[in-house]
């Protein structure tokens, strides 16, 4: 049901405030972004139930593109319809785009990326605590039976053995669907949106239109982490087109990883290097546009499928596997973030404040940054 105009305007303003904040403080990659969103929209504001949040998280893992950005878009659509879809997505992206564009300007002017402040040293252990809190809360809703618990353990084992994430997600959906009602099994539908061509740009000469098409293709077909993004960018921009050097590409990826918000803002940096402000804008729109389209389509399909017991069971399987993937990423992050007694103590103290006193995660991120600067 569509809310009245005044109510929708209020919701849009709330969405803008929340996602501008998350886009500004969202260090730590997609797992941290998911945790911060869960804290804001489930725990603090009650915009979604944990089950709804899990369903949207599972849906984002079935489509290409930046998962945390797509989750923001889903939340915006659920909260305020089509305008909310645009407001939440754009507000989550814009702070990171502006920060990365500023760093790209400095890179072009001075020939190097400015040193990342010691704040990251203090932010990373806090992010681990934030993600652990989200995993604990979401797992209590996702793991509804012993079978789902076993599925989660098997998914973690699969990730550690190097099995592809999409294979695990598909397997989780299939296993749960098979266990569902046989009479309803024929209605199972797990969409896989993987369009796009592998050779959109026909010439190596640089132009804004070819640049847009390169990033539109990447945004349309890319599943996985920032390291997968590195592989796509290298194949297109370094090897095939020769627009970037290896060093420039690595610097672009480093900036995307070290700044808040979506890692896909690496496109902003690359676009600025190649075409200035216009190139930054074109590349950013190209890589993020598919996410808005995919979420809009899946947002229309998902509610109609959830009435099916088979689809509901399949989505439960996807949700558990998604949390298993998030748990493994958190473990990998923790191994590098908790590097000494101080960072371990910070993570433990942050977890205490979150679990016991429910302190807003934004304050913890800011506090971690301050400590990192002081230590640095």
ABEGO torsion letter per residue (X at the ends): XBBBAAAAAAAAAAAAAAAAAAAAABBGEAAAAAAAAAAAAAAAAGABBAAAAAAAAAAAAABBEBAAAAAAAAAAAAAAEAAAAAAAAAAAAAAAAAAAAAAAAAAAAAGBBBBBBAAAAAAAAAAAAAAAAAAAAAAAAABABAAAAAAAAAAAAAAAAGBBAAAAAAAAAAAAAAABBAAAAAABBBBBBABEBABABABABBBAAAAAAAAAAAAAABBEBAAAAAAAAAAAAAAAAGABBAAAAAAAAAAAAABBEBAAAAAAAAAAAAAEAAAAAAAAAAAAAAAAAAAAAAAAAAAAAAABAAAAAAAAAAAAAAAAAAAAAAAAAAAAABABAAAAAAAAAAAAAAAAAGBBAAAAAAAAAAAAAAAX
